Amino acid sequence: MTKQLPIGIYEKALPFNVDWFERLSKAKEAGFDFVEISIDESDERLSRLDWSAKERANLRAAIAETGVPLTTMCLSGHRKYPLGSADTAIRQRAYDIMQRAVDFAVDVGVRVIQLAGYYVYYEPHTADSLPRYQEGLAQGLEWASQAGVMLAMENVDGNDVDSVTQAMYFVDAFNSPWFQVYPDIGNLSEHSLDVCAELELARGHMVGVHVKDTVPGEPRRVPFGQGTVPFVEAFKKLAEMNFTGPVLLEMWNDDSPDSMRIIQESREWVMTKMREGGLISEEK
């Protein structure tokens, strides 16, 4: 029996200065099943949360016309406005971003909001950073569960939630079907952790997987095959766990004129490793 998984591409790997119809069309042309939208700390991408009903309708139309959904959202805007901030005004902005992100997800069909595991990012950590962060997550979970939107914690390249072990602390604390884990195998490897052992900890709680290559000390922009991530072993572990969720190639092509070639070649490379690991059985 043919075994396939949805394979997606991160928005930042695609050409920048195009509209959403063209962006989704290019993802489809390259063979991807979905796109992960970025709501990062830039004013341009944060402003998407304030889009009008017409602008959101235009995005839904592009999704309908291309058949390429925005299955997941990378919500990294909380790096600039962290839930764990000591500044009350910044925390209020962080809460506002969370609530608007849930509303946006409902409007455009995003199923999973991936949360970055930074308590704070640009300010010093204090003893209250984690409790404030967890309180903010709890409020976000209330909004998300009421809306039927999944929140999922990503292990990041920093020193807060740097592992699935740390992410599962929040999953266990909240004990909610609407709060799960979105492991990043590249970040696990970059921290020199046991990737397969960490993935095992997410058994039954994994709603997606970020795939990228890394080397210790460099968590971004390492071409596939030039890093130290044990892809085949990781995919074997996912296959053993019967994982059938979305797999997202997280890449930053920085609006390169070769971005389409790069993502097509990367997809082929990753899918070869997925077949070697038994996670998929053959090309579509």
N, C-alpha and C positions, 0 to 999 in steps of 0.2 A: 504494500500500500504506500502510495506517495505521501511523504510527510513534508509539509511546508510550514513556515512561520512568516508572519508579516515583517518585512524588512523596511525600516524607515531611514530617513536622512534628516540631519539637523539643518534647520533653516540657514545657519551661517556658513554652511558648505556650498550653498547655491548662490547664483549671481545676486547682487544686492539691488541694483537700480532697475528693478522690474516690478510689475504689479503682481498681485497674488495669482491671477489666472496664469500668467507666464511662469511664475515661480513653481506652482503646482504642476504645470504642464512639463516643465523641465525635469522635475522629480520623476514624473511618470515616464518620460522619454528615457531616463537613465535606469528605469526598471524598478523604482522604489514603490512601495505600497502606501506609504504615508509620510507626512512631514511633521517634525516637532517644531512648533513655533517657539520663538524666544521672546520672553518678556524680561529683558535684562535691565541694568541700572541706567542705561542711556535714556535721555529725555524722549528720543524718537520712539523707542520701543515701549517705554512706560506709557506714552500717550495713547497707545492702542487701547488701553483699558478705559479711555474716555471716548472711544469712537461712538459716533451717532448710530442710531438704528439703521440708517441708510448704509453707512460704511460697513456695519456688521452684515447687513443683508447682501452687500456686494461680495463679501468674503464667502458667505454661504453659497452664493451663486457660483463662484469660482470653484468651490469644492464640488458642487453638484455637477458642473459642466465637465470637470476633469476626472471626477471619480476618485480623487486623492484627498483623503481626510486629514485634518489636523488631529491625530489621535492623542498626542501628548503635548504638554506645555512645559518648557523649561523656565521656571519662575526664579530667576536669579537676581531680580531687582532688589531683593532683600539684602544683598551685599551692601548696597549704599544706604538702605533704610532697614537696618536689622531689627528683628523682633526682640532681640536681647539687649538693645541699646539702653544705656543709662539715661538718655535724653528722652523725656516724656513726649516731646513733639515728634521726634524721630520714630518712636514706637507707635504713635498714633498714625503716622504716615505708613508705617509697615502694616498696621492692621487694615488701613484703607486699601492698600495694594492687595492684600490677601482677599478682602471681600470683593473688590472689583475683579480680581482674577477669577474667582468662582463664578461671578455673574457673566463674565466674558466667556468662560468655558461652557456654560449652559447655552449661551446664545449661538456659539459657533460649532458646538458638537465635540469639544475637547473632552476626553474621557478621564485622563489622568493629569493632575498637576504635580510635576516633580519639584520638590522642595530642596533647596540647597542647605546642607547641614553646617551652616556657619552661625554660631550664636551671635557674634559680632564680627565685623571684618576690618573696618578702617579705624576702629577705636580700641582702647585697651580692654582686655577681659577683666572682669571683677567676679567676686563670689556670687553676685546676683545675675550674671549674664545668662547662665543656664536656666535658672528658675523663670526669668522673664521670657526667655526663648520658648520654654515649654508652655508657659501660660499663653503666649501668642499662638502657638500651634494648636492648643486646646480650643481657642476661640475660632481659629480657621477651620478646625475639624467640625465644629458645630455648624458653621455656615456651609461647609462642603457636604456634610452628611444630609443636611436638610435639602440641599439641591441635587443630591444624587451624584456628586462628583467625587472621584477618588483623589486623595492626597497620598503621595508616596515620597519617602525620604531617600535622597541620594547620598551615598558616602562621597565626601569631597576630597579635594587635594590639600585642604588645610588640616588643622589639628583638632577640630571639634568633632564632628561626626566623620571620622576618617576610616570607618570600617562598617561592615554589616553588623558586627557586634554592637557598635554604638547605635546604629540605626534601630536595631531591634529593641534597644532600651525604650525608645519612644513607642514602638509598636506594642510592646508588652504593657507599657504604662497606660496607653489609651484603650487598648483592648477593643478596637472598633473595626468592623469590616471596611470602613472608609479611610483607614490609615494603614498603609502598607510600605513596602520597600521597593526601591528602584535601583538595584546595584549598578555600580560602574566598575567593570572589571579592570579597566585601565587604571583607575585611581587605586584600586586594591593592590595591583602590581607595583604601581609607582611608590607605594608605601612599604614595599617588600613584604606584604602579607601573603599568607597561604590562600590563594584565590579560591580554590575548590572548597577548602574548609569554611571560608567565609560565606560562599554561596550556599553551602549546606545549612547554615544558620537561618537563611531566608526561606527555607522550604515551607511551602504553603502560604507564603506572604509576599511573593515576588510578582509584581504586576508589569514589569518591563525590565530590560537590560540595556545599559549604555555600553557600547563597544568602541574602543579606541586603543591605539598603541601608545605606550609610554616607556620612559626609562626613569630610574630613580632620580628625582630632582627635576624632571621635566614632564609635567602632566598634560601638555598640549602640543599640537602641531608636530607630532612624531609620525611620519608616514607609516602606513601599515606594512609590517614586515621588517621595520628598522628598529623596533623597540624590543622589550623583554617580556611582553605579556604572553602567558602560556595559553594561547587561544584554543588549540585543539583540546587540551586537558580541561579547560573551562567549559567548552561546548560539550565534551563528553559528560561532565558533571551535570550540566543543564539537561542533557538528554536522559541521564539516569534519574533525574528529579521529575521527568515528564513535563518540563517547562514548555509551554506552547504559546507564550505571550509575545508581545512585540519586541523586536530587536532593533535598536537605534544606533546607526553609525554616527558618532559624535565627532564632527570635523569642523575645522576653521580654515576655509580656503581664502579668506580675506579678499573676496571679490576678484580672485585670479581669473585671467582670461582663459585659463585651462581648467576651470572648476568642473566643467561637465566631464571632461576626460578623466580627471582625478577621481570624481565620485563613482563613475562607471567602473574604473579599474579597481577602486577600493571595494566596491560591492562585490565584484567577481572574486577578489582575493578573500574577503571575509566569508563569502558563501562556500568557497572551496574548503576553508577551515571548518565551517559548520558541517559540511558533508563528511569530512575526515573524522569529526567528532561524533557523527551520527545524529546530530541535532536536526538536520534535514536530509532528505533522501536523494533528491535530484533537483536540477535546475528547473524553474518553471517553464 
